[in-house]
């Protein structure tokens, strides 16, 4: 089949999946509230064909065009090919969509690339994984992941006490497959995906092997219950709400109510060593190539949007405003510099998998704060203008239009209509319901910032990045007991 078009993606959602919005079980392709989001994701599939030179490549198995996100990189040329594709995919939403299908595609490709890690376990699991990756690529399936433990009580261990009965685990095994029960968080794109890929995130301690499972199943599998949050998409023209009209990718909790998973879809079954190594062996060097490029594209857009706000309000030449704009541009430059450095120092991580240097992970320690700062500056520079902007349709009204053109123009010769476009885009980016959701999403994207910083510290200690103090003492002739 190969890469799909938008109408084929929509047809794939026409099944009996159990999706709940509020207290109503809904059919995704028929519910008016989700219509904009369905259309927005369908347009992503059409977009990949519009930019097929960047986004698509011939399948090594069939020759049909498939997403470049399925490429298992073996050299620098492959990384450059993926970089171009990830940059192009991100520009579909300018970074506002965090879970476009290329995200989980690259996760899966990374897992399949580390053949050396899978040699630690029964080879049948790797054979299943590779077969599944091929199936996803050849059918251009939209995947989401659901990997966070349902740890409601944060005062105890993630898998202890009440949490033990809440989180997804294996409860029975038969000749045909595994029965799983429990919940997982947080499936962004959950109701709009074809399949769920459950894979390792944080390590699991010995004694909790029933939680150390990885598998993939269709969203429409019996017993899979997708519970949506309030939907922040709106039924308004794109020019009024360019993000909310089509880019609410919807977040959901997934409950597995005694779900049967056939053995050919089970990739890890209680193997703690495998479970605890696959994420560490792929996430930063492989997956975060996609996430870092998405972030860079979003920062580029944010800088330009802030510059437009400054021009529309006539403050672009003020020293304090220039400093704020320079701050955001600095974040963009630093992001691109880290990506470039990690790419230049890419290497074989094992099994022929050629990934970026794991210093790329340092972006996780800063990016959430940078994204929050972007929204703060949009609100500060936009001020009351964000709340005093007419709809674009108002300009076509014979009575109202001329008045708006006269009394609500922008500075520096910017027309009233363009001024409205600027501030409506800015509000939807940072202040709307969807903007607030994305602000929270960015705060915990790829885990908490505290966990990311702790990981970077431990990595530095393991690499021996210490001893300069003792070296300085010795150089200065100061006695020290350090070796």
Secondary structure, 3 states (H helix, E strand, C coil): CCCCCHHHHHHHCCCCCEEEECCEEECCCCCHHHHHHHHHHHHHHHHHHHCHHHHEEECCCCCCEEEHHHCCCCCHHHHHHHHHHHHHHHCCCCCCCCCCCHHHHHHHHHHHHCHHHHCCCCHHHHHHHHHHHHHHHHHCCCEEECCEECCCCCCCCCCCCCHHHHECEEEEECCCEEEEEEEEECCCCHHHCCEEEECCCCCCCCCCHHHCEEEEEECCCCCEEEEECCCCCCCCCCCCCCCCCCCCCCCEEEEEEEEEEEHHHEEEECCHHHHHHHCCCCHHHHHHHHHHHHHHHHHHHHHHHHHHHHHHCCCCCCHHHHHHHHHHHHHHHHHHHHHHHHHHCCEECCCCCEECCHHHHHHHHCHHHHHHHHHHHHHHHHHHHHHCCCCHHHHHCCCHHHHHHHHCCCCCCCCHHHHHHHHHHHHHHHCCHHHHHHHHHHHCCCCCHHHHHHHHHHHHHHCCCCCHHHHHHHHCCCCCCCC
